[in-house]
Amino acid sequence: MTVVRNTLSDLARNATGEALQHTLVDLLGLSLLAKQAHWNVVGPRFRTVHLHLDEVVDTARAYADTVAERAAAIGVPPDGRSETVAANALLPAVEEGWLRDSDAVRLLTEALGAVIDRLRERITTTKEVDPVTQDLLISLTGALEKHHWMFQAEDR
């Protein structure tokens, strides 16, 4: 059942919907990873890393909502259920317990880099089929690259 339709062809809607769904899973997974690290980070750079982790969470959550609403707008129901995220997230795991600030920085650098790489592939995928979604993905990539840069600078 298609409740919402727009002017995209079925082929374009399917390709765009897949890119948006994978992005939604990445963002929800990233927000959970960063929040888990936020709660458990310890070390001499605790405050700086703790606050930056919340900034990543805020970015991921805000864009997750925008991505999900874009999917709905093109007639693709977004799936942000916990079981969907757990089954499809491609992010490194956060170890249980306390997390050294330096380990948190490396973890976020790795996770952000992986998400950014996948986003760049989706930017290419959506270029011809839906430039509106491509623009959204470009904006998201820019925001995540800023966090990636800042975490890399912390690790030097």
Salt bridges, closest charged atoms under 4 A:
ASP10 OD1 - ARG5 NH2 3.32
ASP10 OD1 - ARG13 NH2 3.07
GLU18 OE2 - HIS22 NE2 3.83
ASP26 OD1 - ARG118 NH2 2.96
ASP26 OD2 - ARG122 NH1 3.05
ASP54 OD1 - LYS35 NZ 2.60
ASP54 OD2 - HIS38 NE2 3.43
ASP79 OD1 - ARG81 NE 2.78
GLU83 OE2 - ARG81 NH1 3.37
ASP101 OD2 - ARG45 NE 3.90
ASP103 OD1 - ARG106 NH1 3.01
ASP130 OD2 - ARG70 NH2 2.79
GLU145 OE2 - ARG120 NH2 2.66
GLU154 OE1 - ARG45 NH1 2.85
ASP155 OD1 - ARG106 NE 3.80
